[in-house]
Amino acid sequence: MQIKPLACLHEMDSVAWNTLAGSGYPFLRHEFLSALEQSGCVGGKTGWLPQHITVWEGETLVAVMPMYRKSHSSGEYVFDHAWANFYHQNAVAYYPKWLTAIPFTPCQGPRLACLAGVDAAKINRAVFDFIRAQAEIDGISSWHGLFPLPDQLAQCQNLGLNIREGVQFQWFNRGYRDFSDFLDAMTASKRKMIKRERRKVTEQGIEFLMLTGDEASDVQWQVFYQFYALTYLKKSSQPYLNLDFFLRCAARMGEQMRLVLAIKDQRYVGAALSFIGGDTFYGRYWGCYEEYNFLHFEACYYQGLDYCLANGLQRFDSGAQGEHKIARGFEPVTTYSAHWLKEARFAKPIADFLAREKIAIQDYRADAARHLPFKTPENKG
C-alpha cells in the first residue's frame, strides 16, 4: 500500500477519482474540487494549499481523501481560533495545520472514499500513520477532519482522535405527500405563519424560476454572482468564491445544481443556489439587492422543500447556523469533527474543553428540539 499526496487535482484522472467518490455527495466529486482549484478559490495565496491523499495498492487506486495545508482557519465553519490563540500564548505555531474538509462547505459527507471491498479500517490506519509521520517532517501542528458522516466516527475514535460536536438544522421527509401535508403536521400557529409568509411574497409580485446549472445562461449566472457577493459585502467581507468557480461547476456538474431566481417586475431581485446528491437537497448560497418581506425564507427554504416533496428527496441539508429554521420544520442534528494535535501538552487541555463543550452542545440540541413546530400528544395543534 502506497500513499501519495496530490498537489493538484487536475493531475488525477476524474473518472478514477469519481469511481471512488461517487455522485451521491456532490462536493466530493472531482468536478467540484477541481473547480475550486482551477478558479483560484483555493491554492496560491488563499491559505488553502491542496495536499490530497491518494492510496494505491500496486497500480490500483483504492482510496482518496481531500486535504489542505491551511495557514488560517477561515472558511471552515468549525471554529478553532481559540486553539490557535492558546498555541500563540505558549509561543508555539498552530499554523500550518492540515484540514480534511470541503472548502467553504459545512455539509456532512464522506471524507475518505474507498474502493468497494477493501479494508477501510486498514486504510484509515495507514492514512493516519502517514499524516502523523509527515507532520513531523513538514512542521504541521495538527490534523482536522470536518463534517464526516456519523458512521465514520467509530473509525476516528479507534485512531484516538478527539471528537467535537456541533448542531445544524435539517429537514426530513416524514412521508409527506406534498407541502400541505407537511404543514398539516404542524401546530396551527406555525402552519398559519408559514402560509402567511408565502402569501406575502406572492402579494409583493415576486415569482420564481428554478433552473438546473446547465440550463442557466451566462447572464443569469452573473446576476446570481452579484447577489451572492452582496451577501458578503453587506457584512464588509469578501466572498470566498468567484464567478469562474460557479461557471465551471455549471458546465461540469450542472445537473446536480438548482438555481432559484426571484423575479419582480421582469427583473431579478434575488437568487438561491442549491446542490442535489442522492436523496438530499443541499442549500448553499443566497443573495439579494434589497430586502423583501420573507423573500429569504421562500427562496432558500420553501422553494427547496417544494422540490424535495415533488421529487421524493428525503433530506434538506441547509448548512450552518440559523435558529430561525426551527420554526419552519428544520430539526436539530448533531454534526461532528475529528481532531489530532501533535503536541500532547496541547492535546490534553483541548480534549478537556471538548468534553465540557459536548455537554453544552447536547443541552442546546435538546432545547432546540423542544421548539420544533410539529404537533405532539400534548399539543395537537
C-alpha positions in Angstrom: 0.0 0.0 0.0 1.4 3.4 -1.0 0.2 6.8 0.0 0.8 9.6 -2.5 -0.1 13.3 -1.8 -1.6 15.2 -4.7 -1.0 18.9 -5.0 -3.3 19.5 -7.9 -6.5 17.5 -8.5 -6.3 18.2 -12.2 -3.4 15.7 -12.3 -5.7 13.0 -11.2 -8.0 11.3 -13.8 -11.5 12.4 -13.0 -13.1 9.0 -13.7 -10.6 7.3 -11.3 -11.4 9.8 -8.6 -15.2 9.7 -9.1 -15.3 6.0 -9.2 -14.4 6.1 -5.5 -16.1 9.4 -4.6 -19.4 8.6 -6.5 -22.1 11.3 -7.2 -24.3 10.9 -4.1 -22.3 13.6 -2.3 -21.7 16.3 -4.9 -19.0 18.2 -3.1 -16.5 15.2 -3.2 -16.8 15.0 -6.9 -13.7 15.7 -9.0 -15.6 18.4 -10.8 -16.4 20.4 -7.7 -13.0 20.2 -6.0 -11.1 20.8 -9.2 -13.3 23.8 -10.0 -12.2 25.3 -6.7 -8.6 24.9 -7.7 -8.8 26.0 -11.3 -10.8 29.1 -10.4 -8.2 30.1 -7.8 -10.6 29.9 -4.9 -8.1 27.5 -3.2 -4.4 27.2 -3.9 -1.9 30.0 -4.4 -2.0 32.6 -1.7 -5.5 31.7 -0.4 -4.2 29.8 2.6 -5.8 26.6 1.2 -3.0 24.5 -0.4 -4.2 21.2 -1.8 -2.4 18.1 -0.5 -5.0 15.5 -1.3 -4.3 11.9 -0.2 -4.4 9.1 -2.7 -3.9 5.4 -1.6 -2.7 2.8 -4.0 -2.3 -1.0 -4.0 0.1 -1.5 -6.9 -1.5 0.2 -9.8 -4.9 0.3 -8.3 -6.3 3.4 -6.7 -8.1 2.2 -3.5 -8.9 5.4 -1.6 -8.9 9.2 -1.9 -9.3 11.9 0.7 -9.3 15.7 0.2 -6.8 17.5 2.4 -5.4 21.0 2.5 -2.5 22.7 4.2 -4.0 25.7 6.0 -2.3 28.9 7.1 -5.5 30.3 8.8 -8.9 29.0 10.0 -11.3 30.9 7.7 -14.0 29.2 5.7 -14.2 26.1 7.8 -17.4 26.5 10.0 -15.8 24.6 12.9 -14.1 27.3 14.9 -10.7 26.7 16.4 -9.4 30.3 16.6 -9.2 30.0 20.4 -7.0 26.9 20.0 -4.7 29.0 17.7 -4.5 31.7 20.4 -3.7 29.1 23.0 -0.8 27.9 20.9 0.3 31.5 20.3 0.2 32.4 24.0 2.6 29.5 24.6 4.9 30.6 21.8 4.1 27.6 19.6 2.9 27.8 16.0 -0.6 26.5 15.3 -0.2 27.1 11.5 0.3 25.4 9.2 -2.2 22.7 10.0 -3.8 20.0 7.9 -7.5 20.0 7.1 -9.7 17.3 5.6 -12.9 19.1 4.6 -14.7 20.5 1.6 -13.7 24.2 1.4 -16.4 26.6 2.4 -19.0 23.8 2.7 -20.3 22.8 6.1 -22.2 19.8 4.9 -21.8 16.3 6.3 -20.4 13.7 3.9 -17.8 11.1 3.2 -14.2 12.2 3.8 -12.2 9.1 3.0 -13.7 7.3 -0.1 -12.6 3.7 -0.5 -12.9 1.2 -3.3 -15.6 -1.3 -2.6 -14.4 -4.5 -0.9 -11.2 -3.1 0.6 -10.5 -3.0 4.3 -11.5 0.6 5.2 -10.2 0.3 8.7 -6.8 -0.7 7.5 -6.7 2.2 5.0 -7.8 4.7 7.7 -4.9 3.5 9.9 -2.4 3.7 7.1 -3.5 7.2 6.2 -3.4 8.4 9.8 0.1 6.9 10.3 1.2 8.8 7.2 -0.3 12.0 8.4 1.5 11.7 11.8 4.8 10.9 10.3 4.6 13.6 7.6 3.6 16.2 10.2 6.9 15.8 11.9 8.7 16.3 8.6 6.6 19.3 7.4 6.2 21.1 10.7 2.4 20.6 10.9 0.8 21.2 14.2 -2.4 19.2 13.8 -4.9 17.5 11.5 -8.7 18.2 11.5 -11.5 16.3 9.7 -14.7 18.3 9.5 -18.3 17.2 9.0 -17.7 13.4 8.4 -20.6 11.1 8.3 -21.7 9.8 11.7 -21.0 6.2 10.7 -17.3 7.2 10.2 -16.9 8.3 13.9 -16.0 4.8 15.2 -13.0 4.7 12.9 -11.9 8.1 14.1 -12.3 7.1 17.7 -10.3 3.9 17.1 -7.5 6.1 15.9 -7.5 8.0 19.2 -8.8 11.3 17.6 -10.7 13.8 19.7 -14.4 14.2 18.5 -16.1 17.6 18.6 -19.8 18.0 18.3 -21.9 20.8 16.8 -25.5 21.4 15.8 -27.1 22.2 12.5 -30.8 22.2 11.3 -32.0 19.8 8.7 -35.4 18.9 7.3 -36.5 15.3 6.9 -39.3 14.0 4.8 -41.5 12.1 7.2 -43.7 10.6 4.5 -45.3 13.9 3.5 -47.3 13.8 0.3 -46.9 17.5 -0.5 -46.3 20.9 1.1 -49.9 21.0 2.5 -49.4 17.6 4.1 -46.1 18.8 5.6 -48.0 21.9 7.1 -50.7 19.6 8.5 -48.1 18.0 10.8 -47.5 21.4 12.4 -49.3 23.3 15.1 -51.9 25.8 14.0 -49.9 28.8 14.8 -46.8 27.7 12.9 -48.9 26.5 10.0 -50.5 29.9 9.7 -47.2 31.6 10.0 -45.7 29.8 7.0 -48.8 30.3 4.9 -48.7 34.0 5.7 -45.0 34.2 4.8 -45.6 32.5 1.4 -48.7 34.6 0.7 -46.8 37.9 1.5 -44.1 37.0 -1.0 -46.8 36.5 -3.7 -48.6 39.7 -2.8 -45.3 41.6 -3.4 -45.5 40.4 -7.0 -42.5 38.1 -6.8 -42.3 35.0 -8.9 -39.7 32.2 -9.0 -37.8 30.4 -11.7 -35.9 27.2 -10.9 -33.2 26.1 -13.4 -30.5 23.4 -13.4 -27.0 24.7 -13.5 -26.5 23.9 -17.2 -29.9 25.5 -18.1 -28.9 28.9 -16.6 -27.4 31.4 -19.1 -24.1 33.2 -18.5 -26.2 36.4 -17.8 -28.2 34.6 -15.1 -25.0 33.3 -13.5 -23.6 36.8 -13.5 -26.8 38.0 -11.8 -26.6 35.2 -9.3 -23.0 36.0 -8.5 -23.8 39.7 -7.9 -26.4 38.6 -5.3 -24.0 36.1 -3.7 -21.2 38.6 -3.5 -23.5 41.2 -1.9 -24.3 38.9 0.9 -20.6 39.2 2.0 -20.1 42.8 1.0 -23.0 43.9 3.2 -21.0 42.4 6.1 -17.8 44.2 5.0 -16.2 40.9 4.0 -15.1 39.4 0.7 -16.8 36.4 -0.9 -14.9 33.1 -0.7 -15.9 32.0 -4.2 -15.7 33.7 -7.6 -17.9 33.6 -10.7 -15.4 31.4 -12.6 -16.0 28.7 -9.9 -19.7 28.7 -10.4 -19.4 28.6 -14.2 -17.1 25.7 -14.1 -19.5 23.8 -11.8 -22.4 24.6 -14.1 -20.6 23.3 -17.1 -19.3 20.1 -15.5 -22.0 19.1 -13.0 -24.9 21.4 -13.7 -27.4 18.5 -13.5 -26.8 18.5 -9.7 -27.3 22.2 -9.3 -30.6 24.1 -8.8 -30.7 27.8 -9.2 -33.7 29.7 -7.9 -34.2 33.2 -9.3 -36.7 35.6 -7.8 -38.3 37.9 -10.3 -40.3 41.1 -9.7 -41.5 43.5 -12.5 -39.4 41.5 -15.0 -36.1 41.9 -13.2 -34.2 39.6 -10.9 -34.3 40.6 -7.2 -32.7 37.6 -5.5 -31.3 34.2 -6.0 -30.5 30.9 -4.1 -28.3 28.1 -5.3 -28.5 24.5 -4.1 -27.0 21.2 -5.0 -28.6 17.7 -5.1 -26.9 14.4 -4.3 -28.6 11.1 -3.7 -31.8 11.7 -1.7 -30.6 15.1 -0.3 -31.1 18.7 -1.2 -28.1 20.9 -0.1 -29.0 24.6 0.3 -25.8 26.6 -0.2 -25.8 30.2 -1.4 -28.1 33.2 -1.3 -28.3 36.9 -2.0 -30.5 39.8 -3.0 -30.2 43.5 -3.9 -32.8 44.8 -1.4 -34.9 43.2 1.3 -38.4 42.0 0.6 -40.6 40.5 3.3 -39.9 36.8 3.7 -38.1 36.5 0.3 -35.1 34.8 2.0 -37.4 32.1 3.6 -39.2 31.5 0.3 -36.1 31.3 -2.0 -33.8 29.4 0.4 -36.3 27.1 2.2 -39.8 26.8 0.8 -38.8 26.5 -2.8 -36.4 23.8 -1.9 -39.0 22.0 0.2 -41.4 22.1 -2.7 -38.7 20.5 -4.8 -37.9 17.8 -2.3 -41.6 16.9 -1.9 -42.2 16.8 -5.7 -39.1 14.7 -6.4 -39.1 12.3 -3.4 -36.0 13.7 -1.7 -35.7 12.7 1.9 -33.5 15.3 3.4 -32.8 19.1 3.2 -29.3 20.0 4.5 -29.5 23.7 5.0 -25.9 24.2 6.1 -24.6 26.0 9.1 -26.4 28.1 11.8 -29.9 29.5 11.6 -32.2 29.0 14.6 -34.9 30.6 12.5 -35.1 27.3 10.6 -36.6 25.5 13.7 -40.0 27.2 13.3 -40.0 26.1 9.7 -39.6 22.4 10.4 -35.8 22.0 10.3 -34.8 19.7 13.1 -31.6 20.0 15.1 -29.0 17.3 14.3 -25.5 16.6 15.7 -22.5 17.3 13.5 -19.0 16.1 14.2 -15.4 16.8 13.6 -12.3 14.8 14.4 -9.0 16.3 15.7 -5.4 15.3 16.2 -2.9 17.6 17.8 0.8 16.6 17.6 1.8 18.3 20.9 0.5 16.3 23.9 0.7 19.3 26.2 -2.0 21.0 24.0 -4.0 17.9 23.2 -5.0 17.2 26.8 -6.5 20.6 27.7 -8.3 20.8 24.3 -9.7 17.3 25.0 -10.9 18.5 28.4 -12.5 21.5 26.7 -14.3 19.3 24.1 -15.7 17.1 26.9 -17.3 20.2 28.6 -18.4 21.7 25.3 -20.1 18.4 24.4 -22.4 18.7 27.4 -23.4 22.2 26.4 -24.0 21.2 22.8 -26.2 18.3 23.7 -28.2 20.5 26.0 -28.6 23.1 23.2 -29.8 20.4 20.8 -32.4 19.1 23.3 -33.6 22.6 23.9 -33.9 23.4 20.2 -35.9 20.2 19.7 -38.4 21.4 22.2 -39.2 24.3 20.0 -40.0 22.4 16.9 -43.3 23.4 15.3 -44.8 19.9 15.0 -47.9 18.6 16.8 -47.3 16.5 19.9 -49.6 14.4 22.0 -49.7 17.3 24.4 -50.2 19.9 21.7 -52.3 18.6 18.8 -52.5 22.0 17.1 
